Amino acid sequence: MFYSIKGTLTHMEPGFAVVECGGVGFKCFTTLSTQRAMPQLGERVKLYTLLNVREDALDLFGFATMMELNCFKMLTAVSGVGPKVGLAILSELSPEQVAMAAASGDSKSLTRANGVGAKLAQRIVLELKDKVKKMGGGVLEASPPPEAFRLLRAMQRMLSMPCLCWDIRRRMQRPL
C-alpha cells in the first residue's frame, strides 16, 4: 500500500523510528542497520516501507534500501519467520550475507539472530536456497558490494587528475 515514506526523522529508539510527513508521525519498525544509515534527528529521511496488516494491528516496517526490504519480504514468506524474526535477522546480517548463507547452506550464521534456532535456520536456508539461485543471487545483484563503491570512488578521483585522465580513459576503452 505504501511504497515509501519521506519526511523528517523526529524520534528514534532501538527497533523503530518515527518519520513525520504532512503533520503525521509514522512509526516504522526498522532494523539496526537501517537505523545506523539514518540521519540525525530533525533531518530528512526516506524509508522503503511494507505495511503488515494483522487482525489487531497495522504495522509499518521501514528500510533504508529496497534490497533490505526485498530480503525482509523473502524472509517473512518462510514458514515460522514473522516480522520480528525477519527484523532480527536483518539487524544481524546484511541482505548479501543472508543470500550467501542461503545459497551456501550456511544455517549457522542465521542462528546469530535473536529468535532463530537451528531448526528455523535450516528451514530458512532450505526455502530460500532455490529462490536465491533462481534469481542468480538477485539479492546480491540489487546493489554492488562496498568494495565496488570504493573502487568507483578511487577511479573518479583518478579521473579528476589531468595527468592520469588520458591514460585511464584510453585503457578503459580497450576490450578485455
Secondary structure as UniProt FT lines:
FT   STRAND          4..13
FT   TURN            14..15
FT   STRAND          16..21
FT   TURN            22..23
FT   STRAND          24..29
FT   HELIX           32..37
FT   TURN            41..42
FT   STRAND          44..53
FT   STRAND          58..63
FT   HELIX           66..76
FT   TURN            79..80
FT   HELIX           83..92
FT   HELIX           95..104
FT   HELIX           108..112
FT   TURN            114..115
FT   HELIX           118..134
FT   TURN            135..136
FT   HELIX           138..141
FT   HELIX           146..159
FT   HELIX           162..173
//
